[in-house]
Amino acid sequence: MARRALGRITHFLICLMMFVASHLSFPAWTVLASETSPMMPTQLEGKARDCLDCHRYPNVETNAGAFASQVFCLQCHQKETCVKTVGKNKVSLEIDPLEIRKGRHAFVGCVSCHADVAQSPHRSKKGAQCTSCHPNHNGAGAIHAPHLRVRCQACHSVSKFVYLDKEINEVRLAHINNQKMPIGLINHNLEDTHRDEFCHRCHTRENKVGAADAVLPSKSILCIMCHNVSITMGGPVFWVAFILFISGIVATVIFWFQGSVQGEEKSLHRKIGLASEAVYGTIFSRNLFAIIKTVLLDVILQRRLLQESVKRWFIHSLIFLPILFRFLLSVFTFFVARIGPDTSLAYVLINKNSGFTAFANDLCGALILLGIVLAALQRLIIKPPHVITETKDNLALLLLGLLVLLGFLAEGVRIVMTQVPPEVGIYSFIGYPLSRALSASKGQWTAVYPYLWWAHAVVGAIFVAYLPFGKMRHIFNTPLTLLLNYKMK
């Protein structure tokens, strides 16, 4: 009974709404037209347009549907009178149909890219959304992290007029060129991104979009100790560093096998076999929990060093643990950026201005510098009996400290150059205050940044090349030695 009564009430309300609607016969579009002058004409070839002329969505997944979408939009957009006002300037929205037909998007419906125009009122705030079809390639390769704030059209359009929209902190395609004159036909042709001059629309002296005035290479795979990288070497400097690094590793292994390996002193073949058997036997043994415990306590937390001296453990941890964290974070970012480049997690990890990444980078750098300062005090001023101021140790600390300082300086200049807003840059609690201090000098930061970038990169390459030859090679030796000793027990 209750269900039947509810159905009757619903039926009555529907009939009442239909009755009211049928007696309120005012032309709604006429009222709107008198108030707002709609962009879409209300008549076509002298006849009143049907609602579905505009409020429809053809199947743009087919060629016929895509063509129908283009024909519909070009009813207005192929006319010279199709303009809009930007500030005090009239900007043409005219499109050449032949241009669409010969381009790469000849069989793509207009609303597939300009999705937000298929609504009322007819206007677009977001522009063409390229990532609705194309994957995001803002990784660490040729298109690296600073381009996260660059709209696709700013690079891929043949128009060279771009500007920095400070309201949303994005580099966008400009509606008005540098002479403040209206642009003519909207060009849907795509830029040839393989041209050497392609990047020069932004990377020029005294540009206004916050780009360095030189095109910098992608980060080398050697930079993975601290940065998200691509699988590239990055230039001759890194090739030399890589060759020296591998040579040092090989020399260390050869030197290591000159000694006794599990009682074998003569046969190199036997030594390699015993060492391999020990490593494999340890990794694939049933005592996995004990192995993990050894790695965690003795390698990462450095339990044995703590037992010897709390002070030495504290200084060593300030340097070692941030480096280890940055390395693991870089490796994690590398895989996330390739498995899910369009995910929010990838964006947070790749973007240097995101709160987590900016804070983590500055915190790790600050801890490393603190550890280096304390180590220098120990070696140069306090000089306890157990500390030997070896040249190798001092050189490693000098290179690492210089690397971090140059990194902070480059970060401060980058924030000034790219005009990062305070609410974004504040998470970089060292880089942002440094940028504020630098901005007071009114320097040509777009010209300074490439030199700082290369200085940081060269010092980093030297540091990596030196690792197998200095005292810091125990980063590689210690885990292997502990695993072998564990097996021998």
Secondary structure, DSSP 8 states (H G I E B T S, - for coil): -HHHHHHHHHHHHHHHHHHHHHH----HHHHHHHHH--SS-SEETTEE--GGGTS----TTSHHHHHHHHHHHHHHHTSTT-EEEETTEEEE--B-HHHHHHSTTTTS-HHHHSGGGSSSS---SS---GGGTS----SSSSS-GGGGGB-HHHHHBS---EEEETTTTEEEE-SB-TT--B--SB---B--TTSTTGGGGTSSTT-SSS--SS------GGGGGTS---SS--SHHHHHHHHHHHHHHHHHHHHHHTS-BTTB-S-HHHHHHHHHHHHHHHHTSS-HHHHHHHIIIIIIS-HHHHHH-HHHHHHHHHHHHHHHHHHHHHHHHHHHHHH-TTSHHHHHHH-TTSHHHHHHHHHHHHHHHHHHHHHHIIIIII--TT----HHHHHHHHHHHHHHHHHHHHHHHHHHHTT--HHHHTTSTTHHHHHHHHHTTT--HHHHHHHHHHHHHHHHHHHHHHTTTSGGGHHHHHHHHHHHHHHH-
